[in-house]
Amino acid sequence: MLARMLRKVLLYQATFLALISAAVVWLADWPAIVGLVIFALLPFLLVLVWMLKITVHACQGASSWGSILRASWGEAFWAYRFFVTRLPWALRPPVLQPAQSPQARIGVVLVHGFVCNHRVWDDLAPYLRAHGHAVFAVDLEPVYASIDHYAATIERAVQALCEHTGQAQVALVGHSMGGLAIRAWMRTYGTKRAALAVTLGTPHQGTQVSPQARASNGKQMVWQSEWLAALAASEGPATRRLFRIAITPQDAIVFPQREQVLPDSVAQVFDGLGHVQLCSDAQVMRWVAGQLASARA
């Protein structure tokens, strides 16, 4: 389980940082408060520097420095928040969450990305529920399985939502690899129950971030992989017209982002945002809700 693995990583990192902070305070004879500042701020500063570095590399001179800096800061903030305060603490399996508005709208399956879990949707899920959508945020396990393996998980969520709402269709929202998992589900189970599919930062054409990927799903997401080509060949114009695609030109994980579109689909560009930031940014959430409002089950 991903959450358990992340808790172990946090424990190791916290232990290492505590030793480093204590050593600095002891060797330099500084007050203990300095050690606490190092312990609290050093991890975030390291993440921020790393995000800036990889964002500059991913943009390859195609974005302004203002957009790059905004995206780097936003990505560092949300990555730190997700991987420290949310994802490791997914202590219970995800469950269907009913709508919290009397105006019932189409049910929504939320599908997270690579090495994440359902808690990336901690902001979008309540937002959609308040707008009348029942939601089911799934966990894609095992973490490093083939993307095709996740189709069955999505199918179970689709069945649960249809039974709960009494509707014949659902909408699906996927972040990063989650968008590919939705397409894999469509290839296996068809599109009859899909009213709409929204993808955020999904590598529809693959990503150049890790050409030497080892995991099964990582290999499938390599830039223009054979798996992606076969997936695209299985889809017709009617399937692709179901998709609404959101991209950010400053995406440092899935790039080149401006290539991450599908024929016959609609794309929306959000400038100055990072990859995981797409899951929680207010303007993106409003856009997602607007797309879903047009879906009729």
MIVEXDREN-333071 format. One line per 4 residues: number of its first residue (from 1); for each residue x, y, z of N, C-alpha, C. Coordinates in nm, 3 decimals, padded with zeros to 5 digits. Layout:
// residues N
NUM> X Y Z X Y Z X Y Z  ... .
***
This chain:
// residues 297
1> 00.085 -00.120 00.000 00.000 00.000 00.000 00.088 00.124 00.000  00.055 00.219 -00.089 00.138 00.338 -00.106 00.150 00.418 00.023  00.040 00.438 00.094 00.043 00.521 00.215 00.143 00.467 00.316  00.145 00.335 00.334 00.239 00.275 00.429 00.383 00.300 00.385 .
5> 00.409 00.285 00.256 00.543 00.308 00.204 00.586 00.454 00.226  00.495 00.547 00.201 00.528 00.688 00.220 00.552 00.722 00.366  00.479 00.658 00.457 00.503 00.683 00.600 00.643 00.637 00.640  00.688 00.526 00.587 00.823 00.479 00.615 00.927 00.577 00.562 .
9> 00.905 00.626 00.441 00.997 00.723 00.383 01.003 00.849 00.469  00.888 00.898 00.514 00.884 01.017 00.600 00.958 00.994 00.731  00.944 00.874 00.787 01.014 00.843 00.911 01.165 00.847 00.891  01.213 00.786 00.784 01.356 00.787 00.754 01.406 00.929 00.732 .
13> 01.330 01.006 00.655 01.371 01.144 00.627 01.371 01.229 00.753  01.269 01.214 00.836 01.262 01.291 00.960 01.377 01.257 01.053  01.411 01.130 01.060 01.524 01.088 01.144 01.654 01.148 01.095  01.674 01.141 00.962 01.796 01.197 00.903 01.804 01.348 00.926 .
17> 01.693 01.420 00.905 01.692 01.564 00.924 01.715 01.602 01.070  01.659 01.524 01.161 01.680 01.551 01.303 01.826 01.538 01.340  01.894 01.437 01.285 02.036 01.418 01.313 02.118 01.532 01.254  02.085 01.571 01.131 02.157 01.682 01.066 02.137 01.811 01.146 .
21> 02.013 01.839 01.184 01.983 01.962 01.258 02.056 01.964 01.392  02.053 01.850 01.462 02.121 01.843 01.591 02.271 01.859 01.576  02.328 01.800 01.470 02.473 01.810 01.447 02.513 01.954 01.418  02.433 02.025 01.337 02.464 02.164 01.304 02.459 02.250 01.430 .
25> 02.355 02.232 01.511 02.341 02.311 01.634 02.456 02.282 01.729  02.494 02.157 01.741 02.601 02.119 01.834 02.737 02.168 01.786  02.769 02.148 01.659 02.900 02.185 01.607 02.917 02.337 01.600  02.812 02.407 01.564 02.821 02.553 01.551 02.786 02.625 01.680 .
29> 02.741 02.550 01.780 02.701 02.607 01.908 02.592 02.712 01.889  02.496 02.679 01.805 02.383 02.767 01.780 02.267 02.730 01.873  02.171 02.822 01.892 02.055 02.789 01.976 01.968 02.682 01.912  01.893 02.610 01.993 01.811 02.499 01.945 01.708 02.542 01.842 .
33> 01.664 02.668 01.849 01.564 02.716 01.755 01.616 02.707 01.611  01.747 02.725 01.593 01.805 02.715 01.459 01.787 02.574 01.405  01.809 02.476 01.491 01.789 02.337 01.450 01.645 02.310 01.409  01.550 02.368 01.481 01.410 02.349 01.447 01.377 02.413 01.312 .
37> 01.436 02.530 01.285 01.414 02.597 01.156 01.470 02.512 01.043  01.590 02.458 01.063 01.651 02.370 00.961 01.562 02.249 00.937  01.516 02.189 01.045 01.432 02.068 01.036 01.302 02.098 00.960  01.245 02.216 00.983 01.115 02.249 00.925 01.125 02.300 00.781 .
41> 01.228 02.380 00.752 01.234 02.449 00.623 01.323 02.384 00.519  01.426 02.313 00.560 01.521 02.258 00.463 01.454 02.166 00.361  01.365 02.074 00.400 01.303 01.987 00.299 01.226 02.066 00.193  01.149 02.168 00.237 01.072 02.245 00.140 01.163 02.323 00.047 .
45> 01.270 02.382 00.100 01.363 02.457 00.016 01.430 02.367 -00.087  01.464 02.246 -00.047 01.523 02.152 -00.141 01.424 02.115 -00.251  01.298 02.092 -00.212 01.195 02.060 -00.311 01.175 02.178 -00.406  01.175 02.299 -00.353 01.156 02.419 -00.436 01.268 02.433 -00.538 .
49> 01.392 02.415 -00.495 01.506 02.426 -00.587 01.498 02.319 -00.695  01.462 02.196 -00.654 01.451 02.087 -00.751 01.339 02.114 -00.850  01.225 02.165 -00.804 01.114 02.195 -00.893 01.152 02.303 -00.993  01.224 02.404 -00.947 01.267 02.509 -01.038 01.359 02.452 -01.146 .
53> 01.449 02.367 -01.106 01.545 02.307 -01.200 01.472 02.225 -01.307  01.382 02.137 -01.265 01.319 02.049 -01.364 01.214 02.124 -01.446  01.155 02.231 -01.391 01.059 02.310 -01.468 01.130 02.385 -01.579  01.245 02.443 -01.549 01.324 02.512 -01.652 01.361 02.413 -01.763 .
57> 01.402 02.292 -01.722 01.439 02.191 -01.822 01.320 02.152 -01.909  01.203 02.133 -01.846 01.085 02.089 -01.920 01.035 02.197 -02.016  01.045 02.324 -01.976 00.993 02.432 -02.059 01.081 02.460 -02.181  01.210 02.434 -02.169 01.303 02.449 -02.281 01.291 02.585 -02.349 .
61> 01.281 02.689 -02.266 01.279 02.826 -02.317 01.147 02.870 -02.377  01.041 02.789 -02.364 00.912 02.822 -02.426 00.818 02.897 -02.333  00.860 02.924 -02.208 00.775 02.995 -02.112 00.850 03.113 -02.052  00.774 03.212 -02.006 00.835 03.327 -01.940 00.884 03.287 -01.803 .
65> 00.979 03.365 -01.751 01.031 03.336 -01.617 00.923 03.355 -01.511  00.830 03.447 -01.535 00.722 03.465 -01.439 00.637 03.339 -01.426  00.603 03.279 -01.540 00.523 03.156 -01.538 00.600 03.042 -01.476  00.730 03.034 -01.508 00.814 02.927 -01.453 00.824 02.938 -01.301 .
69> 00.845 03.061 -01.252 00.858 03.080 -01.107 00.727 03.051 -01.035  00.614 03.094 -01.093 00.484 03.066 -01.031 00.458 02.916 -01.027  00.487 02.849 -01.137 00.463 02.705 -01.143 00.554 02.630 -01.047  00.681 02.672 -01.038 00.776 02.604 -00.949 00.734 02.618 -00.803 .
73> 00.694 02.740 -00.765 00.650 02.763 -00.628 00.523 02.684 -00.598  00.425 02.692 -00.690 00.301 02.620 -00.669 00.320 02.470 -00.663  00.406 02.418 -00.749 00.430 02.274 -00.750 00.502 02.229 -00.623  00.600 02.308 -00.579 00.671 02.273 -00.455 00.575 02.274 -00.337 .
77> 00.491 02.376 -00.329 00.396 02.386 -00.218 00.301 02.267 -00.216  00.241 02.237 -00.332 00.141 02.130 -00.335 00.205 01.992 -00.327  00.322 01.973 -00.386 00.389 01.844 -00.373 00.426 01.818 -00.228  00.477 01.919 -00.159 00.511 01.904 -00.018 00.386 01.874 00.064 .
81> 00.279 01.946 00.034 00.154 01.925 00.109 00.098 01.785 00.083  00.096 01.743 -00.043 00.041 01.611 -00.075 00.123 01.500 -00.011  00.254 01.503 -00.033 00.337 01.389 00.004 00.381 01.388 00.150  00.350 01.495 00.222 00.381 01.499 00.365 00.255 01.493 00.450 .
85> 00.153 01.569 00.412 00.037 01.581 00.500 -00.087 01.506 00.452  -00.085 01.450 00.332 -00.206 01.386 00.282 -00.186 01.239 00.242  -00.109 01.216 00.137 -00.098 01.080 00.082 -00.052 00.976 00.184  00.045 01.006 00.272 00.086 00.902 00.368 -00.022 00.867 00.470 .
89> -00.122 00.952 00.483 -00.221 00.934 00.590 -00.356 00.888 00.535  -00.353 00.822 00.421 -00.474 00.757 00.368 -00.489 00.624 00.441  -00.546 00.629 00.559 -00.551 00.514 00.650 -00.669 00.422 00.623  -00.766 00.469 00.546 -00.882 00.387 00.513 -00.897 00.379 00.362 .
93> -00.954 00.271 00.311 -00.976 00.261 00.166 -01.080 00.363 00.122  -01.075 00.406 -00.002 -01.172 00.506 -00.050 -01.313 00.448 -00.057  -01.410 00.535 -00.039 -01.551 00.495 -00.044 -01.628 00.596 -00.128  -01.744 00.555 -00.172 -01.832 00.646 -00.245 -01.880 00.756 -00.151 .
97> -01.873 00.880 -00.199 -01.916 00.995 -00.119 -02.039 01.059 -00.185  -02.151 01.060 -00.118 -02.273 01.115 -00.180 -02.265 01.265 -00.200  -02.349 01.315 -00.287 -02.357 01.458 -00.312 -02.408 01.530 -00.189  -02.370 01.656 -00.175 -02.413 01.737 -00.061 -02.499 01.855 -00.105 .
101> -02.563 01.839 -00.219 -02.652 01.942 -00.270 -02.781 01.877 -00.315  -02.895 01.942 -00.294 -03.022 01.884 -00.336 -03.036 01.871 -00.487  -02.953 01.947 -00.561 -02.956 01.938 -00.707 -02.864 01.824 -00.752  -02.922 01.708 -00.775 -02.842 01.590 -00.810 -02.790 01.601 -00.953 .
105> -02.660 01.581 -00.965 -02.597 01.581 -01.097 -02.526 01.448 -01.118  -02.460 01.436 -01.229 -02.399 01.309 -01.266 -02.290 01.268 -01.167  -02.279 01.139 -01.137 -02.173 01.090 -01.050 -02.038 01.098 -01.118  -01.933 01.113 -01.037 -01.798 01.135 -01.091 -01.700 01.036 -01.029 .
109> -01.624 00.969 -01.115 -01.513 00.884 -01.071 -01.385 00.967 -01.080  -01.310 00.976 -00.971 -01.185 01.051 -00.967 -01.069 00.952 -00.966  -00.977 00.967 -01.061 -00.869 00.870 -01.081 -00.734 00.943 -01.070  -00.657 00.909 -00.968 -00.530 00.977 -00.943 -00.421 00.929 -01.039 .
113> -00.302 00.988 -01.025 -00.191 00.956 -01.113 -00.087 00.864 -01.051  00.029 00.862 -01.111 00.139 00.772 -01.077 00.191 00.799 -00.935  00.208 00.694 -00.856 00.258 00.700 -00.718 00.180 00.803 -00.636  00.049 00.794 -00.645 -00.040 00.878 -00.563 -00.151 00.789 -00.510 .
117> -00.244 00.848 -00.438 -00.365 00.777 -00.396 -00.482 00.875 -00.395  -00.597 00.829 -00.344 -00.720 00.908 -00.357 -00.715 01.042 -00.285  -00.618 01.062 -00.196 -00.617 01.186 -00.121 -00.564 01.306 -00.199  -00.521 01.285 -00.324 -00.491 01.402 -00.408 -00.618 01.480 -00.440 .
121> -00.733 01.417 -00.418 -00.861 01.480 -00.450 -00.927 01.541 -00.326  -00.853 01.565 -00.221 -00.911 01.618 -00.098 -00.974 01.756 -00.115  -00.936 01.828 -00.219 -00.996 01.959 -00.246 -01.107 01.949 -00.349  -01.082 01.876 -00.458 -01.181 01.869 -00.565 -01.304 01.788 -00.524 .
125> -01.285 01.678 -00.450 -01.399 01.593 -00.414 -01.508 01.669 -00.338  -01.476 01.740 -00.228 -01.582 01.815 -00.159 -01.639 01.929 -00.243  -01.557 01.986 -00.329 -01.604 02.092 -00.418 -01.712 02.038 -00.512  -01.687 01.921 -00.570 -01.785 01.862 -00.661 -01.909 01.815 -00.585 .
129> -01.890 01.761 -00.466 -02.005 01.716 -00.386 -02.096 01.834 -00.353  -02.037 01.949 -00.325 -02.116 02.068 -00.295 -02.193 02.116 -00.418  -02.146 02.076 -00.538 -02.214 02.113 -00.661 -02.310 02.005 -00.709  -02.338 01.905 -00.624 -02.440 01.808 -00.657 -02.392 01.677 -00.716 .
133> -02.260 01.653 -00.716 -02.206 01.530 -00.772 -02.170 01.431 -00.662  -02.220 01.309 -00.670 -02.163 01.201 -00.589 -02.029 01.165 -00.650  -01.929 01.135 -00.567 -01.795 01.108 -00.620 -01.741 00.978 -00.560  -01.656 00.914 -00.638 -01.583 00.796 -00.591 -01.439 00.814 -00.637 .
137> -01.351 00.846 -00.542 -01.208 00.861 -00.570 -01.139 00.727 -00.546  -01.090 00.664 -00.649 -01.035 00.529 -00.638 -00.888 00.531 -00.599  -00.837 00.417 -00.555 -00.694 00.394 -00.537 -00.648 00.295 -00.644  -00.543 00.331 -00.717 -00.489 00.243 -00.820 -00.376 00.160 -00.759 .
141> -00.405 00.035 -00.732 -00.309 -00.057 -00.672 -00.303 -00.183 -00.757  -00.187 -00.251 -00.763 -00.057 -00.214 -00.707 00.000 -00.088 -00.774  00.090 -00.025 -00.704 00.141 00.105 -00.748 00.210 00.097 -00.883  00.285 -00.011 -00.909 00.366 -00.018 -01.030 00.312 -00.121 -01.131 .
145> 00.183 -00.146 -01.129 00.122 -00.243 -01.221 00.103 -00.181 -01.359  00.065 -00.265 -01.454 00.027 -00.216 -01.586 -00.096 -00.126 -01.573  -00.104 -00.024 -01.656 -00.220 00.066 -01.654 -00.347 -00.011 -01.688  -00.337 -00.112 -01.772 -00.455 -00.193 -01.807 -00.514 -00.261 -01.683 .
149> -00.429 -00.290 -01.585 -00.475 -00.356 -01.462 -00.574 -00.270 -01.386  -00.564 -00.139 -01.401 -00.649 -00.048 -01.323 -00.790 -00.036 -01.379  -00.815 -00.089 -01.499 -00.948 -00.077 -01.559 -01.054 -00.141 -01.471  -01.022 -00.254 -01.407 -01.119 -00.322 -01.322 -01.153 -00.238 -01.200 .
153> -01.056 -00.167 -01.145 -01.082 -00.079 -01.030 -01.178 00.033 -01.068  -01.157 00.092 -01.184 -01.246 00.198 -01.231 -01.385 00.142 -01.258  -01.391 00.022 -01.314 -01.521 -00.040 -01.342 -01.603 -00.059 -01.215  -01.539 -00.101 -01.109 -01.612 -00.118 -00.982 -01.668 00.015 -00.932 .
157> -01.590 00.121 -00.948 -01.638 00.253 -00.906 -01.754 00.300 -00.993  -01.746 00.274 -01.123 -01.854 00.311 -01.215 -01.982 00.239 -01.177  -01.973 00.109 -01.152 -02.090 00.032 -01.113 -02.150 00.084 -00.983  -02.064 00.115 -00.886 -02.113 00.164 -00.757 -02.185 00.297 -00.772 .
161> -02.129 00.387 -00.852 -02.192 00.518 -00.871 -02.324 00.506 -00.945  -02.329 00.424 -01.050 -02.454 00.407 -01.125 -02.563 00.350 -01.035  -02.526 00.256 -00.950 -02.623 00.198 -00.857 -02.669 00.301 -00.755  -02.576 00.382 -00.707 -02.609 00.482 -00.606 -02.698 00.593 -00.662 .
165> -02.665 00.641 -00.781 -02.737 00.755 -00.838 -02.861 00.714 -00.918  -02.865 00.588 -00.961 -02.973 00.544 -01.047 -02.957 00.593 -01.190  -02.841 00.647 -01.222 -02.813 00.698 -01.356 -02.740 00.593 -01.439  -02.752 00.605 -01.569 -02.691 00.506 -01.658 -02.547 00.540 -01.692 .
169> -02.506 00.663 -01.662 -02.372 00.707 -01.698 -02.304 00.778 -01.583  -02.172 00.789 -01.594 -02.091 00.867 -01.500 -02.000 00.958 -01.580  -01.939 01.054 -01.512 -01.828 01.131 -01.568 -01.701 01.083 -01.498  -01.589 01.098 -01.565 -01.462 01.053 -01.508 -01.361 01.167 -01.517 .
173> -01.286 01.186 -01.408 -01.181 01.287 -01.403 -01.051 01.217 -01.366  -00.947 01.235 -01.448 -00.820 01.172 -01.421 -00.707 01.270 -01.419  -00.616 01.254 -01.324 -00.495 01.336 -01.320 -00.377 01.253 -01.367  -00.295 01.307 -01.455 -00.172 01.242 -01.502 -00.202 01.102 -01.554 .
177> -00.138 00.999 -01.499 -00.161 00.862 -01.543 -00.307 00.822 -01.530  -00.382 00.886 -01.440 -00.523 00.854 -01.423 -00.603 00.873 -01.550  -00.565 00.971 -01.632 -00.633 00.989 -01.760 -00.611 00.872 -01.853  -00.491 00.814 -01.850 -00.464 00.695 -01.932 -00.539 00.574 -01.878 .
181> -00.552 00.565 -01.746 -00.629 00.455 -01.687 -00.776 00.464 -01.730  -00.828 00.585 -01.742 -00.965 00.602 -01.791 -00.976 00.554 -01.935  -00.878 00.588 -02.017 -00.880 00.542 -02.156 -00.867 00.390 -02.163  -00.787 00.331 -02.075 -00.773 00.185 -02.071 -00.905 00.121 -02.030 .
185> -00.976 00.185 -01.935 -01.108 00.135 -01.895 -01.204 00.139 -02.012  -01.202 00.247 -02.089 -01.289 00.258 -02.205 -01.258 00.150 -02.308  -01.129 00.121 -02.327 -01.092 00.017 -02.423 -01.144 -00.120 -02.379  -01.143 -00.146 -02.249 -01.185 -00.276 -02.198 -01.336 -00.286 -02.184 .
189> -01.401 -00.181 -02.133 -01.543 -00.190 -02.097 -01.634 -00.106 -02.187  -01.577 -00.034 -02.281 -01.658 00.047 -02.370 -01.689 00.184 -02.314  -01.756 00.267 -02.394 -01.783 00.406 -02.356 -01.930 00.433 -02.329  -02.013 00.329 -02.330 -02.157 00.348 -02.317 -02.194 00.419 -02.187 .
193> -02.121 00.391 -02.078 -02.153 00.451 -01.948 -02.071 00.576 -01.918  -01.996 00.626 -02.014 -01.914 00.746 -01.997 -01.981 00.866 -02.063  -02.028 00.959 -01.982 -02.088 01.080 -02.037 -01.982 01.180 -02.077  -01.870 01.181 -02.003 -01.765 01.280 -02.024 -01.639 01.234 -01.952 .
197> -01.524 01.268 -02.004 -01.397 01.237 -01.938 -01.310 01.362 -01.938  -01.262 01.401 -01.821 -01.177 01.519 -01.805 -01.039 01.472 -01.760  -00.934 01.516 -01.827 -00.798 01.479 -01.786 -00.717 01.603 -01.754  -00.636 01.593 -01.650 -00.551 01.703 -01.603 -00.405 01.660 -01.611 .
201> -00.328 01.723 -01.698 -00.185 01.692 -01.708 -00.157 01.547 -01.745  -00.239 01.488 -01.827 -00.222 01.346 -01.863 -00.125 01.330 -01.980  -00.034 01.233 -01.972 00.061 01.209 -02.082 -00.003 01.131 -02.196  -00.096 01.194 -02.266 -00.164 01.125 -02.376 -00.066 01.083 -02.486 .
205> 00.042 01.158 -02.500 00.145 01.122 -02.598 00.270 01.068 -02.529  00.266 01.055 -02.397 00.383 01.010 -02.321 00.461 01.126 -02.265  00.561 01.095 -02.184 00.645 01.200 -02.125 00.792 01.168 -02.145  00.870 01.272 -02.155 01.015 01.257 -02.172 01.089 01.266 -02.039 .
209> 01.016 01.265 -01.928 01.080 01.283 -01.798 01.166 01.163 -01.760  01.129 01.042 -01.802 01.203 00.922 -01.760 01.208 00.820 -01.873  01.297 00.838 -01.969 01.305 00.744 -02.082 01.353 00.605 -02.042  01.408 00.590 -01.920 01.458 00.461 -01.874 01.368 00.403 -01.766 .
213> 01.238 00.425 -01.776 01.144 00.377 -01.675 01.150 00.225 -01.665  01.137 00.174 -01.542 01.143 00.030 -01.518 01.009 -00.031 -01.485  00.923 00.041 -01.415 00.792 -00.012 -01.379 00.706 -00.029 -01.503  00.611 -00.121 -01.495 00.525 -00.149 -01.611 00.451 -00.023 -01.655 .
217> 00.388 00.047 -01.560 00.314 00.167 -01.599 00.407 00.280 -01.641  00.526 00.284 -01.583 00.624 00.384 -01.625 00.666 00.364 -01.769  00.692 00.241 -01.808 00.729 00.212 -01.947 00.618 00.250 -02.043  00.494 00.227 -02.002 00.381 00.260 -02.089 00.367 00.410 -02.110 .
221> 00.418 00.491 -02.018 00.405 00.636 -02.029 00.525 00.704 -02.092  00.623 00.626 -02.136 00.738 00.685 -02.205 00.690 00.750 -02.334  00.755 00.855 -02.373 00.716 00.935 -02.489 00.689 00.848 -02.612  00.564 00.854 -02.662 00.520 00.784 -02.783 00.553 00.634 -02.778 .
225> 00.521 00.572 -02.665 00.547 00.429 -02.647 00.455 00.346 -02.735  00.490 00.219 -02.752 00.406 00.127 -02.830 00.270 00.110 -02.764  00.266 00.108 -02.632 00.139 00.092 -02.561 00.047 00.211 -02.590  00.101 00.333 -02.588 00.021 00.451 -02.618 -00.029 00.449 -02.762 .
229> 00.056 00.404 -02.852 00.015 00.397 -02.993 -00.099 00.298 -03.011  -00.091 00.183 -02.943 -00.198 00.084 -02.953 -00.326 00.135 -02.890  -00.313 00.208 -02.779 -00.430 00.266 -02.714 -00.500 00.365 -02.807  -00.422 00.452 -02.870 -00.479 00.551 -02.962 -00.545 00.483 -03.082 .
233> -00.484 00.375 -03.130 -00.539 00.304 -03.247 -00.672 00.238 -03.215  -00.698 00.211 -03.086 -00.822 00.144 -03.046 -00.939 00.242 -03.034  -00.911 00.373 -03.043 -01.013 00.475 -03.020 -01.058 00.540 -03.150  -01.184 00.569 -03.158 -01.238 00.640 -03.272 -01.272 00.783 -03.236 .
237> -01.314 00.862 -03.333 -01.349 01.002 -03.306 -01.456 01.019 -03.198  -01.553 00.929 -03.192 -01.660 00.942 -03.092 -01.604 00.930 -02.950  -01.509 00.840 -02.931 -01.446 00.825 -02.800 -01.366 00.950 -02.764  -01.288 00.999 -02.858 -01.202 01.114 -02.829 -01.284 01.240 -02.803 .
241> -01.401 01.250 -02.861 -01.484 01.368 -02.837 -01.542 01.371 -02.697  -01.532 01.262 -02.624 -01.576 01.261 -02.484 -01.480 01.335 -02.393  -01.358 01.361 -02.440 -01.252 01.413 -02.353 -01.245 01.564 -02.352  -01.220 01.616 -02.232 -01.186 01.757 -02.211 -01.050 01.756 -02.143 .
245> -00.953 01.820 -02.204 -00.814 01.806 -02.160 -00.764 01.939 -02.104  -00.705 01.934 -01.985 -00.640 02.051 -01.925 -00.490 02.028 -01.921  -00.414 02.127 -01.966 -00.268 02.118 -01.965 -00.210 02.246 -01.906  -00.088 02.236 -01.858 -00.012 02.354 -01.818 00.123 02.350 -01.887 .
249> 00.161 02.455 -01.959 00.289 02.454 -02.032 00.410 02.441 -01.941  00.393 02.465 -01.810 00.504 02.456 -01.716 00.506 02.322 -01.641  00.443 02.221 -01.695 00.442 02.088 -01.633 00.583 02.028 -01.641  00.643 01.999 -01.524 00.780 01.947 -01.520 00.783 01.795 -01.515 .
253> 00.669 01.730 -01.503 00.663 01.585 -01.492 00.619 01.522 -01.624  00.519 01.580 -01.686 00.469 01.532 -01.815 00.498 01.641 -01.918  00.595 01.615 -02.003 00.630 01.715 -02.105 00.684 01.643 -02.229  00.676 01.708 -02.344 00.623 01.843 -02.369 00.471 01.848 -02.355 .
257> 00.422 01.938 -02.269 00.280 01.942 -02.235 00.192 01.985 -02.351  00.238 02.076 -02.434 00.152 02.124 -02.541 00.122 02.015 -02.643  00.193 01.904 -02.636 00.167 01.791 -02.725 00.066 01.693 -02.665  00.024 01.715 -02.541 -00.060 01.618 -02.471 -00.209 01.640 -02.502 .
261> -00.242 01.629 -02.628 -00.381 01.645 -02.671 -00.422 01.524 -02.753  -00.550 01.511 -02.777 -00.605 01.404 -02.860 -00.681 01.466 -02.976  -00.678 01.402 -03.093 -00.760 01.452 -03.204 -00.907 01.453 -03.164  -00.979 01.553 -03.209 -01.124 01.565 -03.186 -01.160 01.601 -03.042 .
265> -01.061 01.624 -02.956 -01.090 01.659 -02.817 -01.071 01.809 -02.797  -01.118 01.858 -02.681 -01.108 02.000 -02.647 -01.000 02.018 -02.542  -00.907 02.113 -02.562 -00.797 02.136 -02.468 -00.808 02.275 -02.406  -00.778 02.283 -02.277 -00.776 02.410 -02.203 -00.636 02.427 -02.144 .
269> -00.576 02.543 -02.164 -00.440 02.570 -02.116 -00.447 02.656 -01.991  -00.378 02.610 -01.884 -00.365 02.688 -01.760 -00.219 02.725 -01.743  -00.189 02.853 -01.755 -00.051 02.899 -01.749 -00.007 02.920 -01.604  00.119 02.886 -01.576 00.178 02.916 -01.446 00.143 02.818 -01.336 .
273> 00.098 02.698 -01.372 00.066 02.596 -01.273 00.161 02.478 -01.286  00.177 02.404 -01.175 00.258 02.284 -01.175 00.173 02.160 -01.198  00.239 02.045 -01.203 00.173 01.919 -01.239 00.071 01.875 -01.134  00.114 01.853 -01.010 00.018 01.809 -00.908 -00.072 01.923 -00.864 .
277> -00.029 02.046 -00.886 -00.109 02.163 -00.851 -00.242 02.163 -00.925  -00.247 02.099 -01.042 -00.370 02.094 -01.120 -00.485 02.031 -01.043  -00.454 01.945 -00.946 -00.559 01.876 -00.871 -00.631 01.967 -00.773  -00.567 02.077 -00.731 -00.622 02.158 -00.623 -00.634 02.306 -00.655 .
281> -00.589 02.349 -00.771 -00.597 02.490 -00.805 -00.743 02.533 -00.822  -00.776 02.648 -00.768 -00.915 02.694 -00.766 -00.971 02.714 -00.907  -00.892 02.772 -00.998 -00.945 02.797 -01.131 -00.964 02.666 -01.208  -00.877 02.568 -01.182 -00.893 02.438 -01.247 -01.018 02.369 -01.194 .
285> -01.040 02.376 -01.062 -01.159 02.313 -01.006 -01.287 02.375 -01.061  -01.288 02.507 -01.078 -01.406 02.572 -01.137 -01.427 02.525 -01.280  -01.317 02.512 -01.354 -01.327 02.466 -01.493 -01.379 02.324 -01.499  -01.328 02.236 -01.412 -01.376 02.097 -01.409 -01.525 02.093 -01.379 .
289> -01.568 02.167 -01.278 -01.710 02.171 -01.243 -01.794 02.221 -01.360  -01.742 02.319 -01.433 -01.814 02.371 -01.549 -01.828 02.267 -01.658  -01.722 02.189 -01.680 -01.730 02.082 -01.780 -01.832 01.975 -01.738  -01.830 01.940 -01.610 -01.920 01.836 -01.562 -02.065 01.881 -01.562 .
293> -02.087 02.012 -01.546 -02.224 02.063 -01.545 -02.293 02.041 -01.678  -02.214 02.027 -01.784 -02.272 02.007 -01.917 -02.304 01.860 -01.945  -02.257 01.771 -01.857 -02.276 01.627 -01.879 -02.417 01.587 -01.838  -02.481 01.510 -01.920 -02.616 01.461 -01.892 -02.613 01.309 -01.887 .
297> -02.650 01.253 -01.772 -02.648 01.107 -01.758 -02.767 01.045 -01.830 .
***
